Amino acid sequence: MPAPRTVFRPLLLATALAVAGVGACSGQNAANAQTPLAGQPTTPAPELVAGLPDFTRLVEQVGPAVVSVQAEIGSKPAIAKSGRAPQMPGDDEGDGEDQIPEFFRRFFGPGMTPMPGMPGMPNARPRGTSLGTGFIISSDGYVLTNHHVIDGADTVRIRLADRREFTAKVVGSDEQSDVALLKIDAKGLPVMRIGDSATLKPGQWVVAIGSPFGLDHSVTAGIVSAVGRANPGADQRYVPFIQTDVAINRGNSGGPLLDTRGQVVGINSQIFSNSGGYMGVSFAIPIDVAMNAVQQLKANGKVRRGQLGVQIQAMDRDAARALGLPDANGALVATVEPGSAAERAGLQRQDVIRSVNGRPVYESSDLPPIIGAMAPGSRVTLEVIRDGKPRTLTATLGALDEASADAGDQGSAAPRSSAPAQANPLGIVGQDLTAQQRSRLGLQPKEGVLIARIEGQAAREAGLMPGDVVLAVGRNDVGSAAALDAQLRAAGTEKPVMLLVRRGSGTRYVTVTPAGK
């Protein structure tokens, strides 16, 4: 049974009538309004409550650097790697949020759809508007927001606190860290001061400023609940999230999380919710992670991450006991990819990684953010335990393969071969799967082709994306990038092509209609 909707319009109307009535009465007694009643105090009342936090000065100083972001969405797909979409399409009775299972929900304005081809869902994102927040990080017009706010946008508009509006250029955007860097043509803008998220501790006060539900410059406050929090729902293993109890809702995405000095320490990104609204658990991207992405987006237009080349799993009490360890701290190495940095460093299966460059690894989820924050080619010192004895190993990191990241691999080596761009008429660039990837996906040898890139508009509009695995073209199985290209060339562009696609644990056909057909 859907939850009752909160209705504001009648309340606002009643309030307006009540105010009008008060105004009329005040007008009739204008003379008396200037005369205080007998016994009425003529001086302000003293403060009766002291010691409570007051954020008015903070908001006055930093508020002008917070902006509203409006992204006009065309018919481009915007489906998360996991196959989930942030928001169901709306209907006459609500926005459909109650149809989404309990998971981490991103929050922004209407217009997002789930995986195309599901019952009642179109094959491409309908036109709409994504609403979010951002903040200015340089006086010459660089603005930071979330990737998911502007993903798939045709046009991005920025509205400043002084009501000026600009069309923004997307300098670069990184899905894994959920960071987007925008640029507007303006000078002398107010700037948000950058803080140090590494010093945050649970219990500290923090403040959020944003545009929940389009209500610009709304201010909420709370405390840091936890730091270094992994997010299993958003498939962002390279982000150690800041968890807070600050009230965050749709439209707050991309807004600043501030410490009591008015310095931004995070970017509000996600909430955990049964209903789609705030329930006391909010997540922010640490500002040091975001600024690392910003520097790379400015320099290269994309973010490159280090890769160790291991698949890891969590330790538990039973595993610790089996390995003769006194506790369950660390990341257990399940596999080491051939030719990877890990193999060259001498890592082996059943090694337990306890620290990287002296930084402790308490949970398996701690390792990917540490490695991913480093540039390819970085030398790292690994403290591991093997057969109950500590060892020190040195590794030179490789470069994280985007296709592996999209497929959910925490550090596998690059697939063996990749087809050249536009080797088939649909512009689907395939990569051969490794044996480890097939095993993890439950596939047989020579079964399936990983989609590395999509360069054809028709395939993008059909909802295909990097990380999908194509099992067949029509009735014909494919097991290599070359076979996929051959089948797509044979299918031609005269009629729609049906691809059997594995995404996550689900398999279904996706129909790609060539342009103009």
Kinemage of the C-alpha trace (Angstrom):
@kinemage 1
@onewidth
@group {chain A} dominant
@subgroup {mainchain}
@vectorlist {calphas} color= white
{ca met a 1} P 0.000 0.000 0.000
{ca pro a 2} L 1.603 3.301 -1.029
{ca ala a 3} L 2.460 5.753 1.688
{ca pro a 4} L 0.182 8.821 1.960
{ca arg a 5} L 1.490 11.815 0.071
{ca thr a 6} L 2.238 15.074 1.814
{ca val a 7} L 0.087 17.812 0.307
{ca phe a 8} L 1.469 21.338 0.537
{ca arg a 9} L -0.824 23.370 -1.679
{ca pro a 10} L -3.910 23.543 0.587
{ca leu a 11} L -1.705 24.363 3.572
{ca leu a 12} L -0.001 27.159 1.670
{ca leu a 13} L -3.304 28.501 0.515
{ca ala a 14} L -4.676 28.496 4.057
{ca thr a 15} L -1.560 30.220 5.280
{ca ala a 16} L -1.920 32.904 2.626
{ca leu a 17} L -5.520 33.580 3.627
{ca ala a 18} L -4.571 33.750 7.290
{ca val a 19} L -1.804 36.248 6.561
{ca ala a 20} L -4.186 38.325 4.475
{ca gly a 21} L -6.606 38.430 7.378
{ca val a 22} L -3.935 39.555 9.785
{ca gly a 23} L -2.836 42.249 7.363
{ca ala a 24} L -6.385 43.616 7.084
{ca cys a 25} L -6.752 43.776 10.846
{ca ser a 26} L -3.386 45.478 11.169
{ca gly a 27} L -4.406 48.088 8.639
{ca gln a 28} L -7.553 48.954 10.567
{ca asn a 29} L -5.551 49.470 13.768
{ca ala a 30} L -2.501 51.236 12.374
{ca ala a 31} L -2.592 53.910 15.070
{ca asn a 32} L -2.584 51.408 17.876
{ca ala a 33} L 0.231 49.386 16.271
{ca gln a 34} L 2.771 52.046 17.288
{ca thr a 35} L 1.766 52.038 20.975
{ca pro a 36} L 3.152 49.189 23.134
{ca leu a 37} L 0.673 47.550 25.456
{ca ala a 38} L 0.908 48.313 29.144
{ca gly a 39} L 3.523 46.147 30.809
{ca gln a 40} L 5.014 44.977 27.496
{ca pro a 41} L 8.866 44.872 27.684
{ca thr a 42} L 10.663 47.364 25.469
{ca thr a 43} L 14.042 45.522 25.345
{ca pro a 44} L 14.834 42.202 23.589
{ca ala a 45} L 14.401 39.088 25.670
{ca pro a 46} L 17.644 37.503 26.879
{ca glu a 47} L 18.853 34.213 25.408
{ca leu a 48} L 17.536 31.376 27.556
{ca val a 49} L 19.471 28.581 25.777
{ca ala a 50} L 23.235 28.815 25.351
{ca gly a 51} L 25.944 26.588 23.955
{ca leu a 52} L 23.988 25.343 20.924
{ca pro a 53} L 25.748 25.439 17.528
{ca asp a 54} L 24.870 28.436 15.386
{ca phe a 55} L 25.770 28.124 11.703
{ca thr a 56} L 24.500 31.508 10.519
{ca arg a 57} L 27.966 33.042 9.976
{ca leu a 58} L 29.145 29.955 8.167
{ca val a 59} L 26.172 29.994 5.800
{ca glu a 60} L 26.499 33.733 5.164
{ca gln a 61} L 30.155 33.357 4.187
{ca val a 62} L 30.096 30.192 2.085
{ca gly a 63} L 26.526 30.199 0.788
{ca pro a 64} L 27.281 32.399 -2.265
{ca ala a 65} L 29.661 29.711 -3.616
{ca val a 66} L 26.875 27.104 -3.760
{ca val a 67} L 25.050 26.811 -7.088
{ca ser a 68} L 22.055 24.968 -8.502
{ca val a 69} L 22.647 22.562 -11.385
{ca gln a 70} L 20.009 21.807 -14.003
{ca ala a 71} L 20.815 19.172 -16.604
{ca glu a 72} L 18.540 18.823 -19.626
{ca ile a 73} L 18.388 15.152 -20.517
{ca gly a 74} L 17.795 13.948 -24.065
{ca ser a 75} L 17.362 10.385 -25.331
{ca lys a 76} L 20.706 9.157 -24.045
{ca pro a 77} L 20.822 6.173 -21.706
{ca ala a 78} L 21.902 6.725 -18.134
{ca ile a 79} L 21.846 3.349 -16.469
{ca ala a 80} L 24.213 2.509 -13.663
{ca lys a 81} L 26.736 -0.277 -14.162
{ca ser a 82} L 24.725 -2.440 -11.811
{ca gly a 83} L 21.686 -2.239 -14.103
{ca arg a 84} L 19.746 -0.173 -11.559
{ca ala a 85} L 18.504 3.308 -12.268
{ca pro a 86} L 18.327 6.028 -9.654
{ca gln a 87} L 14.628 6.714 -10.028
{ca met a 88} L 11.600 5.135 -11.613
{ca pro a 89} L 9.618 7.249 -14.077
{ca gly a 90} L 6.803 9.242 -12.558
{ca asp a 91} L 3.070 8.694 -12.819
{ca asp a 92} L -0.060 10.582 -11.884
{ca glu a 93} L 0.095 9.478 -8.271
{ca gly a 94} L 3.797 9.830 -7.526
{ca asp a 95} L 7.289 9.354 -8.783
{ca gly a 96} L 7.333 5.546 -8.513
{ca glu a 97} L 10.033 5.456 -5.820
{ca asp a 98} L 8.104 2.754 -3.956
{ca gln a 99} L 8.861 0.337 -6.825
{ca ile a 100} L 12.609 0.464 -6.179
{ca pro a 101} L 13.994 -2.229 -3.855
{ca glu a 102} L 15.889 -1.192 -0.749
{ca phe a 103} L 19.301 -0.064 -1.963
{ca phe a 104} L 21.529 2.942 -2.032
{ca arg a 105} L 19.622 5.553 -4.007
{ca arg a 106} L 21.124 8.465 -5.831
{ca phe a 107} L 18.903 11.483 -5.666
{ca phe a 108} L 18.138 14.091 -8.292
{ca gly a 109} L 15.221 15.322 -10.345
{ca pro a 110} L 12.823 13.401 -12.574
{ca gly a 111} L 13.541 11.781 -15.891
{ca met a 112} L 15.629 8.700 -15.091
{ca thr a 113} L 14.634 5.189 -16.190
{ca pro a 114} L 15.743 1.656 -15.336
{ca met a 115} L 17.265 -0.838 -17.729
{ca pro a 116} L 15.506 -0.504 -21.094
{ca gly a 117} L 13.255 -3.297 -22.162
{ca met a 118} L 11.852 -3.978 -18.693
{ca pro a 119} L 8.032 -4.127 -18.605
{ca gly a 120} L 6.608 -0.673 -19.126
{ca met a 121} L 10.018 0.937 -19.616
{ca pro a 122} L 11.155 2.684 -22.813
{ca asn a 123} L 14.417 1.816 -24.561
{ca ala a 124} L 16.028 5.187 -23.867
{ca arg a 125} L 15.917 7.839 -21.196
{ca pro a 126} L 12.971 10.175 -21.870
{ca arg a 127} L 13.553 13.858 -22.063
{ca gly a 128} L 13.517 15.475 -18.676
{ca thr a 129} L 15.473 17.542 -16.185
{ca ser a 130} L 17.991 16.348 -13.629
{ca leu a 131} L 18.224 18.719 -10.683
{ca gly a 132} L 21.226 18.882 -8.396
{ca thr a 133} L 23.655 21.122 -6.577
{ca gly a 134} L 27.252 22.170 -7.121
{ca phe a 135} L 29.836 24.536 -5.700
{ca ile a 136} L 32.457 26.872 -7.139
{ca ile a 137} L 36.081 25.854 -6.601
{ca ser a 138} L 37.814 28.678 -8.530
{ca ser a 139} L 36.950 32.315 -9.174
{ca asp a 140} L 37.229 31.802 -12.943
{ca gly a 141} L 34.244 29.477 -13.076
{ca tyr a 142} L 35.142 25.866 -12.278
{ca val a 143} L 32.223 24.088 -10.588
{ca leu a 144} L 32.161 20.676 -8.908
{ca thr a 145} L 29.109 18.383 -8.818
{ca asn a 146} L 28.207 14.684 -9.111
{ca his a 147} L 28.664 12.637 -12.265
{ca his a 148} L 25.154 11.217 -11.920
{ca val a 149} L 23.623 14.710 -11.921
{ca ile a 150} L 24.884 15.537 -15.426
{ca asp a 151} L 25.243 12.033 -16.890
{ca gly a 152} L 23.685 11.893 -20.363
{ca ala a 153} L 22.833 15.608 -20.384
{ca asp a 154} L 22.531 17.595 -23.613
{ca thr a 155} L 22.726 20.923 -21.784
{ca val a 156} L 23.871 21.815 -18.270
{ca arg a 157} L 22.826 25.122 -16.715
{ca ile a 158} L 24.213 26.712 -13.574
{ca arg a 159} L 22.307 29.209 -11.443
{ca leu a 160} L 24.340 31.270 -8.978
{ca ala a 161} L 23.190 32.547 -5.620
{ca asp a 162} L 22.729 36.015 -7.157
{ca arg a 163} L 20.260 34.445 -9.676
{ca arg a 164} L 22.570 34.735 -12.690
{ca glu a 165} L 22.416 31.744 -15.009
{ca phe a 166} L 25.114 30.226 -17.240
{ca thr a 167} L 25.380 27.334 -19.649
{ca ala a 168} L 28.186 25.116 -18.389
{ca lys a 169} L 30.759 23.097 -20.291
{ca val a 170} L 31.460 19.599 -18.961
{ca val a 171} L 35.252 19.534 -18.619
{ca gly a 172} L 35.213 15.903 -17.546
{ca ser a 173} L 33.256 13.378 -15.547
{ca asp a 174} L 34.224 10.203 -13.681
{ca glu a 175} L 31.606 7.576 -12.952
{ca gln a 176} L 33.651 5.565 -10.461
{ca ser a 177} L 34.188 8.498 -8.096
{ca asp a 178} L 30.873 10.128 -9.114
{ca val a 179} L 32.605 13.472 -9.711
{ca ala a 180} L 31.977 15.919 -12.563
{ca leu a 181} L 33.928 19.115 -13.299
{ca leu a 182} L 32.050 21.938 -15.024
{ca lys a 183} L 33.182 25.331 -16.347
{ca ile a 184} L 31.180 28.514 -16.778
{ca asp a 185} L 32.277 31.721 -18.460
{ca ala a 186} L 32.496 34.057 -15.487
{ca lys a 187} L 35.125 35.869 -13.430
{ca gly a 188} L 35.463 37.052 -9.840
{ca leu a 189} L 33.177 34.391 -8.425
{ca pro a 190} L 32.947 33.467 -4.734
{ca val a 191} L 34.952 30.317 -4.033
{ca met a 192} L 34.441 27.418 -1.656
{ca arg a 193} L 37.456 26.722 0.541
{ca ile a 194} L 38.776 23.167 0.322
{ca gly a 195} L 39.268 21.344 3.620
{ca asp a 196} L 40.941 18.093 4.618
{ca ser a 197} L 38.600 15.112 4.710
{ca ala a 198} L 41.385 12.899 6.090
{ca thr a 199} L 41.073 14.641 9.468
{ca leu a 200} L 37.329 14.014 9.852
{ca lys a 201} L 36.271 11.973 12.856
{ca pro a 202} L 32.918 10.500 13.860
{ca gly a 203} L 31.007 12.904 16.074
{ca gln a 204} L 32.158 16.134 14.384
{ca trp a 205} L 29.568 18.663 13.283
{ca val a 206} L 29.024 19.061 9.527
{ca val a 207} L 26.697 21.200 7.429
{ca ala a 208} L 25.137 20.630 4.004
{ca ile a 209} L 23.870 23.301 1.632
{ca gly a 210} L 21.901 22.256 -1.434
{ca ser a 211} L 18.676 22.262 -3.430
{ca pro a 212} L 16.517 19.380 -2.166
{ca phe a 213} L 13.461 19.064 -4.405
{ca gly a 214} L 14.575 22.272 -6.118
{ca leu a 215} L 14.486 24.359 -2.910
{ca asp a 216} L 17.684 26.353 -3.451
{ca his a 217} L 20.190 27.001 -0.670
{ca ser a 218} L 18.541 24.818 1.933
{ca val a 219} L 20.767 24.306 4.980
{ca thr a 220} L 20.864 21.170 7.130
{ca ala a 221} L 23.297 20.066 9.820
{ca gly a 222} L 24.319 16.953 11.699
{ca ile a 223} L 27.358 14.943 12.670
{ca val a 224} L 29.778 12.585 10.985
{ca ser a 225} L 28.518 9.071 11.694
{ca ala a 226} L 31.466 7.148 10.213
{ca val a 227} L 34.351 7.544 7.785
{ca gly a 228} L 35.876 5.178 5.246
{ca arg a 229} L 32.498 3.557 4.683
{ca ala a 230} L 32.232 1.099 1.776
{ca asn a 231} L 29.162 1.315 -0.457
{ca pro a 232} L 28.120 -2.099 -1.784
{ca gly a 233} L 25.073 -0.677 -3.528
{ca ala a 234} L 26.608 1.911 -5.832
{ca asp a 235} L 29.510 -0.228 -7.108
{ca gln a 236} L 31.955 2.561 -6.217
{ca arg a 237} L 34.669 0.502 -4.548
{ca tyr a 238} L 37.258 3.266 -5.011
{ca val a 239} L 35.431 5.762 -2.751
{ca pro a 240} L 35.733 5.585 1.069
{ca phe a 241} L 32.469 7.383 1.824
{ca ile a 242} L 31.778 9.767 4.697
{ca gln a 243} L 28.567 8.700 6.466
{ca thr a 244} L 26.545 11.428 8.204
{ca asp a 245} L 23.122 11.966 9.710
{ca val a 246} L 22.722 15.276 7.842
{ca ala a 247} L 19.286 15.495 6.226
{ca ile a 248} L 19.843 14.945 2.496
{ca asn a 249} L 17.235 14.428 -0.220
{ca arg a 250} L 16.946 14.403 -4.001
{ca gly a 251} L 18.449 17.599 -5.367
{ca asn a 252} L 21.210 17.723 -2.743
{ca ser a 253} L 23.423 15.636 -5.040
{ca gly a 254} L 26.702 17.423 -5.758
{ca gly a 255} L 26.356 19.915 -2.932
{ca pro a 256} L 29.077 20.619 -0.362
{ca leu a 257} L 29.468 18.971 3.013
{ca leu a 258} L 31.179 21.543 5.246
{ca asp a 259} L 33.073 21.467 8.503
{ca thr a 260} L 32.596 24.140 11.166
{ca arg a 261} L 35.328 26.279 9.564
{ca gly a 262} L 33.215 26.557 6.426
{ca gln a 263} L 35.584 24.317 4.448
{ca val a 264} L 34.190 21.698 2.111
{ca val a 265} L 35.151 18.208 3.260
{ca gly a 266} L 32.854 16.166 1.026
{ca ile a 267} L 30.352 16.090 -1.829
{ca asn a 268} L 26.887 14.882 -0.864
{ca ser a 269} L 26.132 11.953 -3.115
{ca gln a 270} L 23.785 9.257 -1.820
{ca ile a 271} L 21.297 8.180 0.804
{ca phe a 272} L 20.213 4.817 2.128
{ca ser a 273} L 16.460 4.614 2.141
{ca asn a 274} L 13.425 2.356 2.064
{ca ser a 275} L 11.175 5.152 0.864
{ca gly a 276} L 13.409 7.246 -1.391
{ca gly a 277} L 13.566 10.017 1.213
{ca tyr a 278} L 15.939 10.849 4.038
{ca met a 279} L 16.098 8.225 6.800
{ca gly a 280} L 19.127 9.344 8.785
{ca val a 281} L 21.889 7.748 6.684
{ca ser a 282} L 23.634 9.953 4.113
{ca phe a 283} L 26.882 9.505 2.214
{ca ala a 284} L 29.417 11.998 0.886
{ca ile a 285} L 32.477 11.626 -1.323
{ca pro a 286} L 35.610 12.765 0.560
{ca ile a 287} L 36.925 16.000 -0.898
{ca asp a 288} L 40.454 14.617 -1.227
{ca val a 289} L 39.100 11.880 -3.530
{ca ala a 290} L 37.138 14.482 -5.485
{ca met a 291} L 40.063 16.882 -5.889
{ca asn a 292} L 42.300 14.053 -7.067
{ca ala a 293} L 39.719 13.427 -9.781
{ca val a 294} L 39.480 17.164 -10.550
{ca gln a 295} L 43.218 17.486 -11.153
{ca gln a 296} L 43.187 14.555 -13.555
{ca leu a 297} L 40.037 15.727 -15.342
{ca lys a 298} L 41.628 19.132 -15.894
{ca ala a 299} L 44.852 17.642 -17.190
{ca asn a 300} L 43.637 14.616 -19.140
{ca gly a 301} L 39.849 14.714 -19.323
{ca lys a 302} L 39.666 11.365 -17.494
{ca val a 303} L 40.765 9.713 -14.255
{ca arg a 304} L 43.433 6.992 -14.215
{ca arg a 305} L 43.765 4.649 -11.241
{ca gly a 306} L 46.377 2.246 -10.038
{ca gln a 307} L 45.804 -1.494 -10.327
{ca leu a 308} L 47.335 -4.241 -8.232
{ca gly a 309} L 45.855 -7.194 -10.089
{ca val a 310} L 44.273 -9.276 -7.352
{ca gln a 311} L 40.780 -10.432 -6.527
{ca ile a 312} L 40.161 -10.121 -2.823
{ca gln a 313} L 37.533 -11.152 -0.325
{ca ala a 314} L 36.629 -10.304 3.225
{ca met a 315} L 38.229 -12.051 6.162
{ca asp a 316} L 36.085 -13.605 8.877
{ca arg a 317} L 36.691 -15.474 12.098
{ca asp a 318} L 36.688 -18.885 10.445
{ca ala a 319} L 39.150 -17.801 7.747
{ca ala a 320} L 41.426 -16.264 10.356
{ca arg a 321} L 41.355 -19.458 12.364
{ca ala a 322} L 42.106 -21.581 9.299
{ca leu a 323} L 45.079 -19.358 8.433
{ca gly a 324} L 46.366 -19.319 12.004
{ca leu a 325} L 45.780 -15.579 12.482
{ca pro a 326} L 44.839 -13.926 15.770
{ca asp a 327} L 42.212 -11.645 14.167
{ca ala a 328} L 40.211 -11.117 10.985
{ca asn a 329} L 41.838 -7.851 9.882
{ca gly a 330} L 43.035 -7.462 6.314
{ca ala a 331} L 42.109 -8.407 2.748
{ca leu a 332} L 42.366 -12.051 1.754
{ca val a 333} L 43.857 -12.610 -1.713
{ca ala a 334} L 41.634 -15.035 -3.621
{ca thr a 335} L 43.388 -14.914 -7.011
{ca val a 336} L 46.438 -13.252 -8.523
{ca glu a 337} L 46.140 -12.285 -12.168
{ca pro a 338} L 48.919 -13.513 -14.463
{ca gly a 339} L 51.293 -10.759 -15.559
{ca ser a 340} L 49.884 -8.289 -13.022
{ca ala a 341} L 51.725 -6.025 -10.601
{ca ala a 342} L 50.705 -8.384 -7.820
{ca glu a 343} L 52.267 -11.405 -9.527
{ca arg a 344} L 55.499 -9.510 -10.214
{ca ala a 345} L 55.600 -8.469 -6.549
{ca gly a 346} L 55.296 -12.089 -5.424
{ca leu a 347} L 51.771 -12.015 -3.965
{ca gln a 348} L 50.129 -15.418 -3.671
{ca arg a 349} L 46.690 -16.815 -2.986
{ca gln a 350} L 45.776 -16.886 0.719
{ca asp a 351} L 48.103 -13.970 1.437
{ca val a 352} L 46.421 -11.476 3.767
{ca ile a 353} L 47.216 -7.856 2.951
{ca arg a 354} L 47.441 -5.917 6.204
{ca ser a 355} L 48.738 -2.507 5.065
{ca val a 356} L 49.756 -0.433 2.042
{ca asn a 357} L 52.575 2.083 2.550
{ca gly a 358} L 51.975 1.827 6.279
{ca arg a 359} L 48.246 2.536 5.962
{ca pro a 360} L 46.291 -0.222 7.718
{ca val a 361} L 43.858 -2.426 5.815
{ca tyr a 362} L 41.213 -3.502 8.319
{ca glu a 363} L 38.534 -4.604 5.852
{ca ser a 364} L 38.823 -5.926 2.317
{ca ser a 365} L 36.857 -2.856 1.209
{ca asp a 366} L 39.692 -0.635 2.474
{ca leu a 367} L 42.129 -1.847 -0.183
{ca pro a 368} L 40.542 -0.675 -3.492
{ca pro a 369} L 40.286 3.023 -2.453
{ca ile a 370} L 43.918 3.015 -1.314
{ca ile a 371} L 45.219 1.449 -4.526
{ca gly a 372} L 42.801 3.350 -6.797
{ca ala a 373} L 43.913 6.710 -5.388
{ca met a 374} L 47.458 6.104 -6.629
{ca ala a 375} L 48.688 6.764 -10.142
{ca pro a 376} L 49.725 3.895 -12.402
{ca gly a 377} L 53.461 3.327 -12.011
{ca ser a 378} L 53.451 4.111 -8.291
{ca arg a 379} L 55.602 1.890 -6.090
{ca val a 380} L 53.833 0.587 -3.001
{ca thr a 381} L 54.980 -1.391 0.015
{ca leu a 382} L 52.635 -4.191 1.034
{ca glu a 383} L 52.670 -5.774 4.469
{ca val a 384} L 51.199 -9.257 4.152
{ca ile a 385} L 50.871 -12.381 6.259
{ca arg a 386} L 51.630 -15.727 4.604
{ca asp a 387} L 51.509 -19.015 6.500
{ca gly a 388} L 51.172 -17.070 9.717
{ca lys a 389} L 54.348 -15.059 9.158
{ca pro a 390} L 54.639 -11.364 8.155
{ca arg a 391} L 56.267 -10.449 4.860
{ca thr a 392} L 57.046 -7.164 3.112
{ca leu a 393} L 56.555 -6.964 -0.660
{ca thr a 394} L 57.030 -4.093 -3.116
{ca ala a 395} L 54.778 -3.658 -6.163
{ca thr a 396} L 54.710 -1.217 -9.071
{ca leu a 397} L 51.061 -0.555 -9.894
{ca gly a 398} L 49.592 -1.038 -13.324
{ca ala a 399} L 46.719 0.977 -14.802
{ca leu a 400} L 43.140 0.050 -13.940
{ca asp a 401} L 41.278 -1.177 -16.991
{ca glu a 402} L 37.918 0.617 -17.326
{ca ala a 403} L 36.167 -2.424 -18.723
{ca ser a 404} L 37.302 -4.470 -15.730
{ca ala a 405} L 36.072 -1.770 -13.362
{ca asp a 406} L 32.700 -1.615 -15.094
{ca ala a 407} L 32.370 -5.389 -14.955
{ca gly a 408} L 32.865 -5.266 -11.188
{ca asp a 409} L 36.367 -6.768 -11.143
{ca gln a 410} L 38.373 -5.413 -8.211
{ca gly a 411} L 41.720 -5.640 -9.906
{ca ser a 412} L 42.021 -8.156 -12.700
{ca ala a 413} L 44.536 -7.859 -15.471
{ca ala a 414} L 43.432 -6.455 -18.802
{ca pro a 415} L 41.540 -8.830 -21.105
{ca arg a 416} L 43.602 -10.550 -23.735
{ca ser a 417} L 42.443 -8.724 -26.832
{ca ser a 418} L 40.257 -5.848 -27.912
{ca ala a 419} L 38.577 -5.209 -31.223
{ca pro a 420} L 39.347 -1.917 -32.952
{ca ala a 421} L 36.771 0.838 -32.820
{ca gln a 422} L 33.952 0.693 -35.410
{ca ala a 423} L 34.848 -2.890 -36.410
{ca asn a 424} L 31.103 -3.491 -36.751
{ca pro a 425} L 28.238 -1.280 -37.969
{ca leu a 426} L 26.773 -0.776 -34.472
{ca gly a 427} L 30.032 0.581 -33.026
{ca ile a 428} L 30.137 -1.969 -30.187
{ca val a 429} L 33.752 -2.497 -29.147
{ca gly a 430} L 34.196 -5.930 -27.591
{ca gln a 431} L 36.954 -7.427 -25.461
{ca asp a 432} L 37.740 -11.080 -24.850
{ca leu a 433} L 36.917 -12.273 -21.345
{ca thr a 434} L 39.591 -13.887 -19.219
{ca ala a 435} L 39.027 -17.310 -17.686
{ca gln a 436} L 38.710 -15.682 -14.260
{ca gln a 437} L 36.054 -13.274 -15.465
{ca arg a 438} L 34.071 -16.107 -17.065
{ca ser a 439} L 34.310 -18.120 -13.874
{ca arg a 440} L 33.079 -15.220 -11.798
{ca leu a 441} L 30.185 -14.598 -14.174
{ca gly a 442} L 29.253 -18.282 -14.275
{ca leu a 443} L 30.057 -18.599 -17.984
{ca gln a 444} L 31.500 -21.524 -19.876
{ca pro a 445} L 34.849 -21.377 -21.717
{ca lys a 446} L 34.601 -19.364 -24.944
{ca glu a 447} L 31.213 -17.989 -23.886
{ca gly a 448} L 30.457 -14.275 -24.045
{ca val a 449} L 32.196 -11.036 -25.023
{ca leu a 450} L 32.724 -8.071 -22.712
{ca ile a 451} L 31.594 -4.679 -24.062
{ca ala a 452} L 34.569 -2.339 -23.574
{ca arg a 453} L 33.194 0.763 -25.309
{ca ile a 454} L 30.128 1.825 -27.254
{ca glu a 455} L 30.736 4.243 -30.101
{ca gly a 456} L 27.421 3.842 -31.925
{ca gln a 457} L 24.435 6.014 -31.057
{ca ala a 458} L 21.892 3.250 -31.695
{ca ala a 459} L 23.591 0.882 -29.252
{ca arg a 460} L 23.770 3.631 -26.602
{ca glu a 461} L 20.110 4.488 -27.046
{ca ala a 462} L 19.212 0.808 -26.694
{ca gly a 463} L 20.740 0.942 -23.209
{ca leu a 464} L 23.883 -1.101 -23.805
{ca met a 465} L 26.898 0.014 -21.810
{ca pro a 466} L 30.487 -0.944 -21.001
{ca gly a 467} L 30.581 -3.933 -18.691
{ca asp a 468} L 27.688 -5.762 -20.342
{ca val a 469} L 28.489 -9.236 -21.658
{ca val a 470} L 27.069 -10.189 -25.065
{ca leu a 471} L 26.261 -13.910 -25.191
{ca ala a 472} L 24.663 -14.115 -28.626
{ca val a 473} L 23.648 -12.129 -31.687
{ca gly a 474} L 20.205 -13.441 -32.510
{ca arg a 475} L 20.527 -17.244 -32.158
{ca asn a 476} L 24.267 -17.268 -32.805
{ca asp a 477} L 26.537 -17.579 -29.778
{ca val a 478} L 29.635 -15.387 -29.599
{ca gly a 479} L 32.752 -16.061 -27.546
{ca ser a 480} L 35.304 -13.525 -28.794
{ca ala a 481} L 35.506 -9.916 -29.922
{ca ala a 482} L 36.226 -11.073 -33.468
{ca ala a 483} L 33.169 -13.344 -33.477
{ca leu a 484} L 30.971 -10.512 -32.202
{ca asp a 485} L 32.182 -8.222 -34.985
{ca ala a 486} L 31.593 -10.898 -37.597
{ca gln a 487} L 28.042 -11.585 -36.413
{ca leu a 488} L 27.147 -7.886 -36.255
{ca arg a 489} L 28.557 -7.295 -39.734
{ca ala a 490} L 26.528 -10.251 -41.012
{ca ala a 491} L 23.381 -8.908 -39.354
{ca gly a 492} L 23.804 -5.590 -41.178
{ca thr a 493} L 21.818 -2.452 -40.548
{ca glu a 494} L 18.668 -3.141 -42.508
{ca lys a 495} L 16.658 -4.315 -39.516
{ca pro a 496} L 16.872 -4.365 -35.709
{ca val a 497} L 19.424 -6.709 -34.149
{ca met a 498} L 18.677 -8.760 -31.024
{ca leu a 499} L 21.555 -9.256 -28.615
{ca leu a 500} L 21.415 -11.672 -25.705
{ca val a 501} L 23.058 -9.703 -22.880
{ca arg a 502} L 24.207 -10.648 -19.396
{ca arg a 503} L 24.223 -7.788 -16.883
{ca gly a 504} L 24.963 -8.711 -13.325
{ca ser a 505} L 22.949 -11.846 -12.591
{ca gly a 506} L 20.285 -11.174 -15.242
{ca thr a 507} L 20.200 -12.250 -18.883
{ca arg a 508} L 17.821 -10.906 -21.540
{ca tyr a 509} L 17.613 -9.787 -25.120
{ca val a 510} L 18.260 -6.158 -26.005
{ca thr a 511} L 17.028 -4.951 -29.363
{ca val a 512} L 19.238 -2.443 -31.170
{ca thr a 513} L 17.531 -0.513 -33.923
{ca pro a 514} L 20.011 1.014 -36.403
{ca ala a 515} L 19.685 4.754 -36.931
{ca gly a 516} L 16.954 5.684 -39.377
{ca lys a 517} L 15.210 2.304 -39.212
